[in-house]
């Protein structure tokens, strides 16, 4: 007998074996294997309980300890930077560039030179493919190699995105994914650390399972964590991964619909690829509204959506403006701040129906 559960976010159901244990079906290894096969490039995946856990382990494996500095994209969700504080290290925030909204290579290199001149070479760099849009990977990887700094790639929002025919999540010394409920593939809570060799994977699993030493009794010589993905989450993840292509296609269709609807509206611009070799999964469709050339602001449009019971959200508030990071060093200008002030995330679920989009379209047209 088996038990069948429904996944409310994706209208998918999963058959759970009546006796699930690691002796007859290692579902976590199965999930890791399927993700490794998708990524290619001889990567090694560790399934974890969140993307945040993955970043934390990446920092530990990178040798980041108390007092070290880690360069980090400012325009991102707080989970990108919180693990730096877990290690009692110091975030150094970097501004965005206007093409992809991601970390600016020029400000990144300026920060590295300045930190080195101040006697504090950064231990790691954390980059993000924000809203599924690949960052300027080639330039950033070149900078990291030039200064021999470990590169951690936060691809939490970018599963299915591609840069020069290479999948996002395969460029870093370590890379991470999130399978949180709102991500393009969800395991109802989960994440993954992507390593470049099997030794790093073994060490990550060791740390993620309370760092239990090989012994006939419970022996621990290192600090460990309860970070491993659950069997249920892995089962859901295996099923969800099989639908990745259709989920990405649905998000791209959302983006195209918004492009048709908004491209001729004065003062409104949509986050989109500026180069043919860059392909976003368009996890979220986002717009900027320039009040200098538009007759309305992002707040005006958001208020209209609220009236029509349609959810939209502001863009991420830059981390260097957050209270918890107010004493951290920042390199850049005001690109990230202006994105926050002008931007709006539009409804972007893979499950948006034609009826749903008609509601959204009618709300926008009524507002305009």
C-alpha positions in Angstrom: 0.0 0.0 0.0 1.1 3.6 -0.6 -0.1 6.9 0.7 -0.8 9.7 -1.9 -0.4 13.3 -1.0 -1.4 16.4 -3.0 0.9 19.4 -3.5 -1.3 22.4 -3.4 1.1 24.8 -5.1 1.5 22.8 -8.2 -1.6 20.5 -8.6 0.7 17.5 -8.4 0.4 14.5 -6.2 3.1 12.1 -5.0 3.0 8.5 -4.1 4.8 7.8 -0.8 6.1 4.3 -0.3 4.4 2.6 2.7 7.8 2.0 4.3 10.2 4.9 3.6 13.7 4.4 5.0 17.2 4.8 3.7 17.8 1.1 3.6 15.2 0.4 0.8 15.1 3.7 -1.0 17.5 6.5 -0.5 15.2 9.2 -1.8 17.6 12.1 -0.7 20.4 10.6 -2.8 17.9 10.2 -5.6 17.0 13.9 -5.5 20.7 14.8 -5.4 21.4 12.6 -8.3 18.6 14.1 -10.4 19.8 17.6 -9.7 23.4 16.6 -10.5 22.3 15.1 -13.8 20.4 18.3 -14.6 23.3 20.6 -13.8 25.9 18.5 -15.5 29.5 19.9 -15.3 30.5 17.1 -12.9 28.9 18.9 -9.9 28.2 17.3 -6.5 24.9 18.2 -4.8 24.1 18.1 -1.1 20.3 18.3 -0.3 19.6 20.5 2.7 16.7 22.0 4.6 17.1 25.5 3.1 19.1 27.7 0.8 20.2 29.7 3.9 21.8 26.5 5.3 23.5 26.0 2.0 25.1 29.4 2.1 26.2 28.8 5.7 27.9 25.6 4.9 29.5 27.2 1.8 31.0 29.8 4.0 32.3 27.2 6.5 33.8 25.2 3.7 35.4 28.4 2.3 37.2 28.9 5.6 35.3 32.0 6.6 35.6 32.6 10.4 35.2 35.3 12.9 36.5 38.7 11.8 36.8 37.7 8.1 35.2 40.0 5.4 32.8 38.6 2.8 31.8 40.7 -0.2 28.1 40.5 -0.8 25.5 41.8 -3.2 23.4 44.4 -1.4 20.3 44.2 -3.6 19.0 40.8 -2.4 17.0 39.0 0.2 18.4 39.0 3.7 19.0 35.2 3.7 22.0 35.8 1.4 23.9 37.7 4.0 22.6 36.4 7.4 25.0 33.4 7.3 27.9 35.8 7.2 26.8 36.9 10.6 26.4 33.3 11.7 30.1 32.9 11.2 30.8 36.2 13.1 32.3 37.5 9.9 31.7 41.0 8.4 29.6 41.7 5.3 30.9 44.2 2.9 28.1 45.3 0.6 28.4 46.0 -3.2 26.0 48.0 -5.3 24.2 46.7 -8.4 24.5 47.6 -12.1 21.5 48.7 -14.1 21.5 46.0 -16.8 20.8 42.9 -14.7 20.2 44.6 -11.3 22.9 42.3 -9.9 26.3 42.9 -8.3 28.4 45.5 -10.2 31.8 44.1 -11.4 33.4 47.6 -11.3 32.3 48.3 -7.7 33.3 44.7 -6.8 36.8 45.1 -8.0 37.1 48.6 -6.5 36.0 47.1 -3.1 38.6 44.3 -3.4 41.4 46.6 -4.1 40.4 48.9 -1.2 40.0 46.1 1.3 43.4 44.7 0.4 44.9 48.2 0.7 43.4 48.4 4.2 45.1 45.1 5.1 42.0 42.9 4.9 41.7 40.7 1.9 38.1 39.4 1.6 37.7 35.7 2.2 34.7 35.2 -0.1 32.3 36.8 -2.6 28.6 36.1 -2.7 26.8 36.9 -5.9 23.1 36.5 -6.7 21.1 35.9 -9.9 18.3 38.2 -8.7 14.7 37.3 -9.7 16.2 34.6 -12.0 18.2 37.1 -14.0 21.8 35.9 -14.5 24.4 38.3 -13.3 27.5 39.4 -15.3 29.1 36.0 -14.7 32.1 36.1 -16.9 33.4 39.4 -15.5 32.7 38.4 -11.9 34.4 35.0 -12.2 37.4 36.6 -13.8 37.7 39.1 -10.9 37.4 36.3 -8.3 40.1 34.3 -10.0 42.3 37.3 -10.5 42.4 38.0 -6.7 42.0 34.3 -5.7 38.9 34.8 -3.7 36.3 32.0 -3.2 33.1 32.6 -5.2 29.8 31.6 -3.7 26.9 31.7 -6.2 23.5 32.3 -4.8 21.2 30.8 -7.5 18.2 30.4 -5.1 16.0 32.2 -7.6 17.7 31.0 -10.8 17.0 27.3 -11.3 16.5 27.0 -15.0 18.4 30.2 -15.9 21.3 30.0 -18.3 24.4 32.0 -19.1 26.3 31.2 -22.3 24.7 27.8 -22.5 25.8 27.0 -18.9 23.3 26.6 -16.2 23.2 29.0 -13.3 24.3 27.3 -10.2 27.4 25.8 -11.8 29.7 28.9 -11.9 30.8 29.2 -8.3 33.4 27.5 -6.2 30.2 26.7 -4.2 26.7 27.4 -5.5 23.3 27.1 -3.8 19.6 26.6 -4.6 16.4 27.1 -2.6 13.3 24.9 -2.9 11.2 27.1 -0.6 7.5 27.3 -1.2 7.7 30.4 -3.4 10.5 29.1 -5.7 10.2 27.8 -9.3 10.6 24.3 -8.0 9.4 23.7 -4.4 10.0 20.9 -2.0 7.9 22.7 0.6 11.1 23.8 2.4 14.5 22.8 1.2 17.8 23.8 -0.4 20.9 22.5 -2.0 24.6 23.1 -1.9 26.5 22.5 -5.1 30.2 21.5 -4.7 33.0 21.0 -7.2 34.4 17.7 -5.8 33.2 14.7 -3.8 35.4 15.6 -0.8 33.5 18.8 -0.3 30.2 17.0 -0.6 31.3 14.4 2.0 32.4 17.2 4.4 29.1 19.1 3.9 27.0 16.1 4.6 29.1 15.4 7.8 28.5 19.0 9.0 24.8 18.9 8.0 24.2 15.8 10.1 25.4 17.1 13.4 29.1 16.3 12.6 28.9 12.8 14.0 32.4 11.1 14.0 32.8 7.6 12.8 32.4 5.7 16.1 30.3 3.0 17.7 28.9 5.7 20.0 27.9 9.3 19.5 31.1 11.2 19.2 31.5 14.8 18.0 34.8 16.7 17.5 33.4 19.5 15.4 30.4 21.8 15.6 27.6 20.3 13.5 24.1 21.3 12.3 20.7 19.8 11.7 20.6 20.9 8.0 19.9 17.8 6.0 16.8 17.7 3.8 13.9 15.6 5.0 12.8 12.4 3.1 9.4 13.9 2.5 10.9 17.1 1.0 13.2 15.0 -1.2 10.3 13.0 -2.5 8.4 16.1 -3.4 11.6 17.6 -4.9 12.1 14.6 -7.2 8.6 15.0 -8.6 8.8 18.8 -8.9 12.1 18.6 -10.7 10.5 16.6 -13.4 8.3 19.6 -14.2 11.0 22.2 -14.2 10.9 22.8 -18.0 7.1 23.5 -18.0 7.4 25.8 -14.9 10.1 27.8 -16.6 8.0 28.0 -19.8 5.1 29.3 -17.7 7.2 32.0 -16.1 8.6 33.1 -19.4 5.0 33.3 -20.8 4.1 35.5 -17.8 7.0 37.8 -18.7 6.0 38.0 -22.4 2.4 38.8 -21.4 3.6 41.7 -19.2 5.9 42.9 -22.0 3.0 43.1 -24.4 0.9 44.9 -21.8 3.4 47.4 -20.6 6.1 48.0 -23.1 4.4 51.1 -24.6 3.5 52.7 -21.3 5.6 55.8 -20.6 8.0 55.5 -17.7 7.6 51.7 -17.3 10.4 49.3 -18.0 10.5 45.5 -17.5 13.5 43.5 -16.1 14.6 41.6 -19.2 17.7 40.1 -20.8 20.0 42.6 -22.5 22.2 40.0 -24.2 21.3 37.0 -26.3 23.6 34.7 -24.3 21.7 35.4 -21.1 18.4 33.5 -20.4 16.4 34.2 -17.3 13.8 31.8 -15.9 11.8 35.0 -15.0 11.1 33.6 -11.6 9.5 37.0 -10.9 8.4 39.5 -13.5 9.5 42.9 -12.2 9.0 46.5 -13.4 10.5 49.9 -12.7 8.3 53.0 -12.8 10.1 56.3 -13.4 8.0 59.0 -11.8 9.8 61.6 -13.9 8.3 60.3 -17.1 5.3 58.4 -15.8 2.0 59.8 -14.5 2.1 57.3 -11.6 4.4 55.6 -9.1 5.0 52.0 -8.1 2.9 52.6 -5.0 0.0 53.9 -7.0 -0.1 50.7 -9.1 0.3 48.6 -6.0 -2.6 50.3 -4.4 -4.7 49.6 -7.4 -3.8 45.9 -7.2 -4.7 45.8 -3.5 -8.1 47.2 -4.4 -8.6 44.4 -6.9 -7.3 41.7 -4.4 -4.2 41.1 -6.5 -0.9 40.6 -4.7 2.2 42.5 -5.7 5.3 43.4 -3.7 8.1 46.0 -3.6 11.5 44.9 -4.8 14.1 43.9 -2.1 15.2 46.6 0.2 19.0 46.8 -0.2 20.8 45.2 2.7 23.1 48.1 3.3 20.0 50.2 4.2 18.7 47.6 6.7 19.1 48.3 10.4 20.9 45.1 11.2 23.6 46.0 8.7 23.8 49.7 9.3 27.4 49.6 10.4 28.7 47.6 7.4 30.9 49.0 4.7 29.2 49.7 1.3 30.8 50.3 -2.1 28.7 51.8 -4.9 26.3 54.6 -5.7 22.5 54.5 -5.6 21.5 52.0 -8.2 20.2 49.4 -5.7 18.4 52.2 -3.7 16.7 53.5 -6.8 15.6 50.0 -7.9 14.0 49.6 -4.5 12.3 53.0 -4.7 10.9 52.5 -8.3 10.3 48.8 -8.6 7.4 46.4 -8.2 7.2 42.6 -8.4 4.1 41.5 -10.4 2.1 38.2 -9.9 4.3 35.6 -11.5 3.2 32.1 -10.4 3.7 29.2 -12.8 0.0 28.4 -12.1 -1.4 31.7 -13.4 -4.3 30.9 -15.7 -5.6 32.9 -18.6 -8.5 34.0 -16.3 -6.0 35.2 -13.7 -4.0 37.2 -16.2 -7.2 38.7 -17.6 -7.9 40.0 -14.0 -4.4 41.4 -13.8 -4.6 43.0 -17.2 -8.0 44.5 -16.5 -6.7 46.0 -13.3 -3.7 47.6 -15.0 -5.8 48.9 -17.9 -8.4 50.3 -15.6 -5.7 52.0 -13.6 -4.0 53.4 -16.7 
